[in-house]
Amino acid sequence: MAQKNSMAASLQVKKGRLYAVIQHKGPDGKYKSVWRALGLPEDANKAKVNKAYREVVSKYEIEAAEEAERMNRPQNEIPIFEYMTIWLEKQAKNIQINTYRSYHSMIYGKIRRYFERRKDLTVGSIRSKDIDEFYNQLFEDNVVSNTVIHYHAVLRKAFQQAFKDELIEANPFDRVDRPKKNKFQGENYSEEELLALLKLTKDDPIYPAIMFAGGLGLRRSEALGVRWSRIDFEERCVLLDTKIVETKENGKTHIQAIEEMKNKSSHRTLPLPDQVYEMLVEIKAKQELYKKMFKSSYSREYDDYVCVNQLGELMKPSYVTEHFAAIIQDLGLRKIRFHDLRHTFASVLINNDVPLINVSRFLGHSDISTTANIYAHLDKSNKQSSADIMTGILGGKEGK
């Protein structure tokens, strides 16, 4: 015999379909009507209707009971994955969309797959050995150290909030060793290779982006975000305050202009080298010509942006990356990534005795230590000058 439903409910018809309308008493003591479809037309067989009705109401009662249990449960007993989803939604308003999507991918990806199998691990019960086991699983899944570090950073940040909320007495992620970072050195072109690239790609649609990366050291998102309204042609400088990001949602790609840079140092004004200035003058004239040629077919939505195609459409970051790879292959040039043009810019300056602090400011690094960590191996001139000074000092001592 089927178990009798405990919640008050009734059978209702709406637009020829059958529904169970359940009376649910909320935490405030007030009742609300919850509609659940039976998946049957109003003239369905009575036995089928009764069976579907009982099943739908029973399912809702179970869901409601589980929800009530969750609501009454101490917060430090929340399972890890569930806590991470709650934390993410609270963070949504305070982080950039790309950061949100990155967190979402990690939480609903590998964090979910691992911790949903370990429901015994809660906010208050997880220990260092449990965290190490998770990291070991990531490594077994061929995840590189730098990516594991990202997981560590996100989990630690979430649990730091749990500590601030007094759900836990200490952050367990402070008690584990952070995975060691992979040593990575980007490739870079020599001065001669950079000049050859710029000469050979002058008529290519992504030439402005190439010039911005190789001639100003801009990140891809910054290069695509350069706007005419931010360029002072009299003072020959450009304000960088916009970046272009590409996201995917429901299988569709979206491009978004964000007036918020990676950090405060990324929001910067840079002087324009003569060649970059001349390129901008030429591109401006070309865009005016295309507007006249293509008339209504020319998109006016991105009139303020430098890096657009012949129809005025903003270039996708992924297109720039893929097209750049195809260009250098077709031209027979040494293979590098588009981002390596930024490394090329930095290495050229450093090899021409430009101090690291100046390079750091141009690149928009938040701290000179970032620049030093990436490019210290190129800073030969400063090392040699230090050696020359010691040679003189030691030589002087020997002569006494």
N, C-alpha and C positions, 0 to 999 in steps of 0.2 A: 504494500500500500504506500502510495506516495506521501511524503512528509508534508504536513500542512504548512502553508506559508504563514509567517508570523506578522508581517507588515500588512496594514490595510491597503487594499488595492482594488481597482475596478477595471472592467473591460470597456474600452472606448473605440469609437470609429472616427477616423479622420481621413477625408478624401478617399473613401472606399477601402482604406487599410485599417487593420486592427492593431490596437496598442494596449499595453498594460499601463495604467496610471497609478503609480505607487505613492503613498503618503509617507514621506520621510521626515522624521522629527530631528531637527538639527540641534547643535550644541546650545543654541539660544532658547531651545524649548518650543520653537515655532515649527509648524509643519509646512512642507513645500511639496508640490506635485511634480513627480519625476515621470516623464513619458519614456516608455521603452517599446520599440516596434516588435511585433510578433513575427513579421515577415509573411503575413497571410492576408488575403483579401477578406472583406467582411462576409462573403458568402461561403467561406471555407467550411469543411467538415467539422462538426461540433467536437468530436474526439480529438482531432488535430489541434483545434483551437484551445481546448482545455489543457492538453499536454504542453503546447507552446507557452501558454499563459503561466502555468506552474513553473516551467523551466526559466522563463525570463525573470519572474519575480524572485525565484530562489537565487538566481545568479546575482541579481542586484543586492539581495539581502547579504550574500557572502561578501560582495565588494564593499558594502556599507560597513559590515562588521570589521573587515580588514582595515578600512580607512579609519574607523573609530579607534581600533587598536593602535594604529600608527599615531593618531593624534594624542592618545593618552600615554604613549610610550615616552620614557625619558629620552631627551634628544641625543644623549651620548650613546644610546643603544641603536641609533640609526645605522643601517648597513652602509658600507663605504660608497658604493655606486649611487645609492639613493641620496646620500649626503652631498656628493659631488654635483648631482643634478640640481639640487636645491641651491647650493652655493653658486653655481653657474648662472642661474636665473637672477640671483641677487646682484651678480657682477655685471649683467648685461648692460645696464644704463651707464656704467662707469668705464667701460673699455671700448676700444675701437672695434669695428665690425670684423676686421680680419683677425684680430686677437680672439674675439668671441668664437668665430668659426674654427679657429685652431684649437681652442679649449674644447669646443663641442665635439670636434673630430676625435680628440684623445679620450674624452670622457665616455662618449657613446661608442667608441671603438674598443681599444685594447683594455681600458680600465673597466668597462662594462663586462667584456668577455671574461676577464680574470676574476673580478670581485663578485660577480653574480653567482659564480660557482663557490664562492667563499662567504656565504651569508653569515657565517659565524663571526666574521670580522666586522666589528662596528667601530664607530668613531672613538669610543672609549676603550675598546679592547685591542686594537691593532698595536703591534709591537715591532721593534727594529727587525727581528728575524722575519716577520711577515712581509715587511717592506723589501728586505733583501731578496726574499723568494720571488716577489713580483718583478723586481729588476732582473733577476736571473732568468725568469720566464721571457722577459722582453729580449734579452740577449740570445736566448735559445731560438727566438723567432726572427733572428738576424737583424734586430734593431741596432743601429750604431750608437756609440756612446753619446754623441751629441744629442740624439733624439731622446735617449733615456734621461739625459740631463733636463730636457724640456718637461718630461713627465714628472721628474723630481720637483722641478720648480713649481709646476701647477699644483701638485698634491701638497707640497709644503705651504704654498700660499693659502690653499683652502683650509688646511688644518691650523694655520696661524689665526685664521678667523675664528675657528672653533675654540682656540685658546683664549682669544679676546672675548668671546662670548661666554667664557667660563664653563664650556662643555668638557674641557680636558685641563689637567693641571700643567701639562707641558706638551710641546709639539713633538710627536714621535719622529718626525722627519728631520729634526735637528740632531737626532741620535744615530743617524746612519751616515756613512761616507758617501758624498756625492760622487757619482761615476766620473772617471777622468775623461777630460775632453779630448776628442780626436785632434791631433795636430794637422791643420790644413793650411797650405799655402797656395793662394790663387796663382794661376798662370798670369803672365803679363807680357805685353809686346815691348820690344825695344823702341827707342825713338824713331828709328828708321821704319820699323814695321807699322807703327802708329801712323806715320805720315803717308805710307803707302796705302794703308786701309782708307784713310780719309780721302785720298786722291781718287781711289778706285770706286768709292761708294758715293761720290758727290751727287750723282743723279738718282740715287735710290730713295724711295719714300721714307725710309727710316734714318736717312743721313742726319737730320737734326738730332735725333736721339743718340746716334753714334758720337756726334760732335759734343753733345752735352756730357756724355759719359767719359769720353777720352780727353776732352779739352777742358772740362770743369770738374770732373770727378763725381758726377751726380749718380745717385742710385737710379735704377730703371723707373721706379715710381715717381721720383722727383723730376727726371728728364721729361716724362710724359705729362707732368703737371705744370710745366713752365707755361706761363700765361703772358700774353702781350701787355696786359694792364699792369703787370709786375715788372716790366722792363723799362728802365730809364735810359732812353737813347742818348740824352744829353750827357748824363753822368757815366754812361756806359757801365751799368750794373743791373743785376737782376735780383729780385726778392724771391726766395723759395719759401712758399707757405702753403702749397697745394701738392697733393700726391694723387696718383691714379691707382686704384686697386681693382683687382678682378676677383670676383667671387662666384661660386656655383651654388645654385639652390634649385632643388627638384630637377636636376639635370640641365638646367639652363645657366648660361654664363651671363653675368652682369658686370658692367663697368661702372665704377663710382668715383667721383672726384671728392676728395676729403681735404678740407682746409684744417688739417691737424697733422703735424709732422711726427716723425718717430720719437723725437725728444726735443727739448728746448734748443739744443745746439743745432738741430737739423733745420730749424726756422732761422734762416740766415740770408744775408745779402752778400752777393759775390760780384767782384769786378769782372768785366767781360774782356778776355783776350781779344786782340784785334781780329783774329780769324773767326772767332765765335760771333763777334759783332757784325762782321761782313756777311757771315752766313745768315744771320737773322734778317739783315736788310734784304738779301736775295729771297729768302723764304717769304717775307712779308709781301714782296712784289709778286711772287708766284701765286700766293693765295688770292690776291686781288684779281689776278688774271683768271684764275680758275672760277672765281665767283661770277665773272662776266661771261666766261665760256659756257659754264654749266647751268647758269641762271637758277631756275627753281629746283633743279636736281641737286644743287649744292646745299648741304646741310648748314644751317646757321646756328645750330644749337651750341656748337663748340667754336664760335668765332674768336673767342679769347685765348684759344690754345694754339701753341706753335706746332705740336706734333699731331697733325691731322693728315688724312690722305687727300687725293685730288678732289674728292667730293665733300671734303670738310668733315669727314667722320673721324672721331677720336680713335687712335690706334690702341688695340688691346695689348696689354703687357705680354701676354703669351705669344701674340703674333710677332712682337719685336724680338723676343728670345728665339723663336723658331726661325724667323726670317734671317736673323743675324747668322745663325748656324749654317743656313743654306748659302748665304752670301759668301762667307769665307771658304766654304767648301768649293763653290763654283769658281772662286778667284784663285784657288790653290794656296790660300794663306794658312799659316799655322793655326791649328784649332785652339780657340779659347772660348770661354763663355762671354755673354754680353756683360755680365757683372765684372769680368776681368778687365774691362776697359777702365773701370774705376781703380783697380789695382795698378793698371798701366799708368794712369795719371799720377798716382801717388809715387810709384817707383821712379818715374821720370823726374819728378820734383826732388825727391830725396837724393837721387844720383847726381843731381845738379846742385847739391849742397844747400837745399832749402831746409831750414830747421824743422824738426818734427812738430813743434808746436804750431807752426804756420800751416803745415800740411793737415794737421788735425782739425784746425779751424775751418779750412777750406772744405774738408770732407764732411764736416758736421758731426764729428764724433763727440759723444758726451764727455769724454775724458781723454787726455793725452795718452793714458795708459793703454787705451784701446788701440790707438795708432801704433804705439810702441810694440805692443804684443804682436801686431800683424806685420809691421814693416821694419822692426828693429834690425832684422838680418840684412836689410838693404842700406842701413845707415853707416856706410863704410867711411864716409868723409869725417864724421865726428869721431869715430873710433881711431882713424888714422891721425887726426889732429891731436887727439889725446896721447897717442903713442909718440908723436913728434915732440910734444911738450915734455913728456917724460924722458925722451932721448936727450933733449937739451939740458934738463935738470940733472939727469944722471951723468951726462957728459961733463957738465960744469963741476959736479962734485968730484968726479974722477980727476979733473984738471987741477983741483986744489991741493 
